[in-house]
Amino acid sequence: MSWQMAVVGALGVAQYQQQGAMGKYNQAVQNRNAVVAEQEAQQLDKKLEFDIAQFDKKVVKLEGETETNLAKSGVETGTGTSARINIANLTEAEIQRKLLRYNTDVAKAGKLEEANFARIQGQLYRQEARLAQIQTVAKTGTSLLSMSGGFSGSSPYGSASSGSFQTSQGRIIGGV
């Protein structure tokens, strides 16, 4: 029976190591996802700069067209209606710039939150792996004890063979 105990022990060790490796891997994947989301947030700033530059070009073009149209209509530029139109266009342009900045800030906040969530998820994956490792150690130890005759299986905390245990508060934990 000692060879069987060795096999059970070796399988338990292998499972323990695999669970640890999977936890580390999943955490690394989530950390990488976080870095990608942070890079995307930085790219949003660069996109904002480009979008504002493109918008400013359109505003300058619109101002030129407006002045040309007003001059063709015989309106004196810089006074009266011409000044009101110019002020309205400049005001609208500033509102649009602020809207572009606001939308970028909202998108960046979303990306940074995505990064934070990915890191938290990675930590959870790592903790789940650690819990699985503890369960593996407990199951392997229980199996080895029962094979050696040192464990009768009549524990008030549940059956080792089922893989679930009852805590002293009556909760069932574990399970296969």
C-alpha positions in Angstrom: 0.0 0.0 0.0 3.0 2.3 0.4 3.3 2.7 -3.4 -0.3 3.8 -3.5 0.4 6.4 -0.9 3.4 7.6 -2.9 1.2 8.0 -6.0 -1.5 9.9 -4.1 1.2 12.1 -2.6 2.9 12.8 -5.9 -0.5 13.5 -7.6 -1.3 15.9 -4.8 2.0 17.7 -5.2 1.6 18.0 -8.9 -2.0 19.3 -8.5 -0.7 21.8 -5.9 2.0 23.1 -8.2 -0.3 23.3 -11.2 -2.9 25.3 -9.2 -0.2 27.7 -8.1 1.1 28.1 -11.7 -2.4 28.7 -13.0 -3.0 31.4 -10.3 0.2 33.2 -11.2 -0.6 32.9 -15.0 -4.1 34.3 -14.6 -2.8 37.1 -12.4 -0.1 38.0 -15.0 -2.8 38.0 -17.8 -4.9 40.4 -15.8 -1.9 42.6 -15.0 -1.1 42.8 -18.7 -4.8 43.7 -19.4 -4.4 46.5 -16.9 -1.3 47.8 -18.6 -3.0 47.8 -22.0 -6.0 49.7 -20.6 -3.6 52.3 -19.1 -1.9 52.6 -22.4 -5.3 53.1 -24.1 -6.0 55.9 -21.6 -2.8 57.6 -22.6 -3.7 57.2 -26.3 -6.9 59.0 -25.6 -4.9 62.1 -24.7 -3.0 62.0 -27.9 -6.3 61.5 -29.8 -7.7 64.5 -28.1 -4.8 66.7 -29.2 -5.3 65.5 -32.7 -9.1 66.0 -32.7 -8.7 69.5 -31.3 -6.1 70.4 -33.9 -8.5 69.1 -36.6 -11.4 71.0 -35.1 -9.4 74.2 -34.9 -8.6 73.9 -38.6 -12.3 73.6 -39.4 -13.0 76.6 -37.1 -10.4 78.8 -39.0 -11.9 77.7 -42.3 -15.4 78.5 -41.1 -14.3 81.9 -39.9 -12.8 82.6 -43.3 -15.9 81.5 -45.1 -18.1 83.5 -42.8 -16.0 86.7 -43.3 -16.0 86.1 -47.1 -19.8 85.7 -47.2 -20.4 88.7 -45.0 -18.1 90.8 -47.2 -19.9 89.6 -50.3 -23.2 90.7 -48.6 -21.9 94.1 -48.0 -21.7 93.8 -44.2 -18.9 95.7 -42.6 -16.7 93.2 -40.8 -16.0 93.6 -37.1 -19.1 95.6 -36.3 -22.8 94.9 -35.5 -24.0 91.6 -37.0 -20.6 90.6 -38.1 -19.2 90.9 -34.6 -22.2 89.0 -33.1 -21.7 86.2 -35.6 -18.0 86.0 -34.8 -18.6 85.9 -31.1 -21.3 83.2 -31.5 -18.9 81.1 -33.6 -16.1 81.5 -31.1 -18.4 80.6 -28.2 -19.7 77.5 -30.0 -16.1 76.5 -30.9 -15.0 76.8 -27.2 -18.1 74.7 -26.1 -17.1 72.0 -28.7 -13.5 72.0 -27.4 -14.7 71.5 -23.8 -17.1 68.8 -25.0 -14.2 67.0 -26.7 -12.1 67.3 -23.5 -15.0 66.1 -21.3 -15.7 63.0 -23.5 -12.0 62.2 -23.4 -11.8 62.5 -19.6 -14.8 60.2 -19.3 -13.3 57.6 -21.6 -9.9 57.9 -19.8 -11.7 57.3 -16.4 -13.4 54.3 -17.9 -10.0 52.9 -19.1 -8.3 53.5 -15.8 -11.2 51.8 -14.0 -10.9 48.9 -16.4 -7.2 48.7 -15.4 -8.0 48.7 -11.7 -10.6 46.0 -12.2 -8.2 43.9 -14.1 -5.7 44.1 -11.3 -8.3 43.2 -8.7 -9.5 40.3 -10.8 -5.9 39.1 -11.1 -5.6 39.2 -7.3 -8.8 37.2 -7.0 -7.5 34.6 -9.4 -4.4 34.3 -7.3 -6.4 33.9 -4.1 -8.6 31.3 -5.7 -5.5 29.4 -6.7 -4.2 29.6 -3.1 -7.5 28.3 -1.7 -7.5 25.5 -4.2 -4.0 24.6 -3.1 -5.1 24.5 0.5 -8.0 22.2 -0.4 -5.6 20.0 -2.4 -3.3 19.7 0.6 -6.2 18.9 2.9 -7.6 16.3 0.5 -4.2 14.7 -0.1 -3.5 14.6 3.6 -6.8 13.1 4.4 -6.4 10.5 1.7 -3.0 9.6 3.0 -4.3 9.4 6.5 -7.2 7.2 5.6 -4.9 4.9 3.5 -2.5 4.5 6.5 -5.4 3.7 8.8 -4.8 6.7 10.9 -8.1 8.3 10.0 -11.3 6.5 10.5 -13.4 8.9 8.5 -15.8 9.6 11.4 -14.9 13.2 11.8 -17.6 15.6 13.1 -16.5 18.0 10.4 -17.5 15.9 7.4 -16.3 13.2 5.1 -12.8 13.5 3.6 -13.7 11.3 0.7 -16.4 13.7 -0.5 -14.0 16.6 -0.5 -16.4 18.8 1.5 -16.0 19.7 5.1 -18.4 21.1 7.7 -17.0 23.9 9.8 -17.6 24.2 13.5 -20.3 26.8 12.7 -22.1 24.2 10.5 -21.2 25.6 7.1 -20.3 23.1 4.3 -17.1 24.1 2.5 -15.0 22.6 -0.2 -16.4 19.9 -2.4 -15.5 18.4 -5.8 
